[in-house]
Amino acid sequence: MSDEVDERFMREALVEARVAAARGEVPVGAVLVDASGTVVARAHNLRETLEDPTAHAELLALRWCAMDRRSWRLSDVTVYVTLEPCPMCAGALVNARVARVVWGCDDPKAGAVTSLFSIGVDPRLNHRFAIRSGVLGEECARELKQFFRNLREKK
């Protein structure tokens, strides 16, 4: 995909992240796009709202896409997410057989694609996906920093 296309869909993921922040959720958004360039699912973090530790943006979008398609195999899908996936999400992306994962900012504390682990690109796994990091990274990081700054100020 071109830089322009990646940035367009990352902006869609940022919209989802801002919806999460407005709900008091950590601002992470995800958008799933098929090979034709159609958005097939979108989600944002809902851990607090659903009281569900697995309600990360990526997992919710994967679930909704798989249910809509009636297939867990999402081999033609690119996932755009504002923050590098955690181990749980990276594992789900491998299991869903996604083609590609594009994220905004790295997560040095929990990132599992390049920061702490290499889930999704490790040749020992039965599936690997293409990756691209840093797409609108500063903007994605700014959303997270502002959210946590606001939380600290409320205390």
C-alpha positions in Angstrom: 0.0 0.0 0.0 1.1 3.6 -0.6 2.0 6.0 2.2 -1.1 8.0 1.2 -3.4 5.0 1.6 -1.9 4.0 4.9 -2.3 7.5 6.3 -5.9 7.7 5.1 -6.8 4.6 7.0 -4.7 5.5 10.0 -6.8 8.7 10.2 -9.9 6.5 10.4 -8.3 4.6 13.3 -7.5 7.9 15.0 -11.2 8.8 14.8 -11.9 5.6 16.6 -9.2 6.4 19.2 -10.8 9.8 19.8 -14.2 8.1 20.3 -12.6 5.8 22.9 -11.1 8.8 24.7 -14.4 10.6 24.8 -15.9 7.5 26.5 -13.1 7.5 29.1 -11.3 4.6 27.4 -7.6 4.5 26.5 -7.6 6.0 23.0 -6.7 3.2 20.8 -8.6 2.7 17.5 -8.5 0.0 14.9 -9.8 -0.2 11.3 -9.8 -3.3 9.2 -9.5 -2.9 5.4 -9.9 -5.6 2.8 -7.8 -6.0 -0.4 -10.2 -3.8 -2.4 -9.7 -0.9 0.0 -13.1 -1.3 1.8 -13.3 -0.8 5.5 -14.7 -4.0 6.8 -14.6 -3.3 10.5 -13.7 -0.6 13.0 -13.5 -0.5 16.7 -12.0 1.3 19.7 -11.0 0.1 23.2 -14.0 -0.8 25.4 -12.3 -2.5 28.4 -13.8 -0.1 30.9 -17.2 0.1 29.3 -17.6 -3.7 28.9 -15.5 -4.5 32.0 -13.7 -7.0 29.7 -9.9 -7.2 29.7 -10.0 -8.5 26.2 -12.0 -5.6 24.7 -9.0 -4.1 22.9 -9.7 -2.3 19.6 -8.0 -4.9 17.5 -9.8 -7.9 19.1 -13.2 -6.2 18.8 -12.7 -5.3 15.2 -11.4 -8.9 14.4 -14.5 -10.4 16.1 -16.9 -8.2 14.2 -15.2 -8.8 10.9 -15.1 -12.6 11.4 -18.7 -12.7 12.4 -19.8 -10.6 9.4 -17.8 -12.8 7.0 -18.6 -16.0 8.9 -15.0 -16.9 8.8 -12.1 -16.5 11.2 -9.6 -16.4 8.3 -9.0 -12.8 7.4 -6.1 -13.3 5.0 -7.0 -10.4 2.7 -7.2 -7.9 5.6 -4.9 -5.1 6.6 -5.3 -3.9 10.2 -4.6 -0.3 11.0 -4.2 0.4 14.7 -3.0 3.6 16.5 -0.8 1.7 19.0 1.5 -1.3 18.4 -0.5 -4.4 19.3 0.1 -6.1 22.7 0.8 -9.8 23.0 -2.8 -10.8 23.2 -3.8 -8.8 20.1 -0.7 -9.7 18.1 -1.5 -13.4 18.8 -5.0 -12.9 17.6 -3.8 -11.2 14.5 -1.6 -14.2 13.8 -4.5 -16.6 14.4 -6.8 -14.6 12.2 -4.2 -14.9 9.4 -4.3 -11.2 8.6 -2.1 -10.1 5.7 -0.7 -6.9 7.2 -0.6 -4.8 10.3 0.1 -1.1 10.3 0.4 0.9 13.5 0.9 4.5 14.5 3.2 4.6 17.6 5.3 1.9 19.2 4.5 0.7 22.7 7.8 0.2 24.6 5.9 -1.2 27.6 3.6 -3.8 25.9 4.3 -3.8 22.1 4.5 -7.3 20.9 5.3 -6.9 17.2 8.7 -5.2 17.4 9.1 -3.5 20.7 9.2 -6.4 23.2 8.5 -9.4 21.1 8.2 -10.4 17.4 4.8 -11.9 17.3 3.6 -11.8 13.8 7.0 -11.8 12.2 8.7 -14.7 14.0 9.5 -17.4 11.4 8.7 -20.1 14.0 5.0 -19.2 13.9 2.6 -20.9 11.4 1.6 -17.5 10.0 3.4 -14.2 9.6 2.1 -10.8 8.5 3.7 -7.8 6.8 4.2 -4.8 9.1 4.6 -1.1 8.9 5.1 1.1 12.0 5.2 4.9 12.5 2.3 5.9 10.3 1.1 9.2 11.8 3.0 8.0 14.8 3.4 11.5 16.4 -0.3 12.1 16.2 -1.2 8.7 17.6 1.3 9.2 20.5 -0.1 12.7 21.2 -3.6 11.3 21.7 -2.3 8.8 24.2 -0.2 11.3 26.0 -3.0 13.9 26.3 -5.4 11.2 27.6 -3.0 10.2 30.4 -2.1 13.8 31.1 -5.8 14.6 31.6 -6.2 11.6 33.9 -3.4 12.7 36.1 -4.8 16.2 36.3 -8.2 14.9 37.5 -6.6 13.2 40.5 
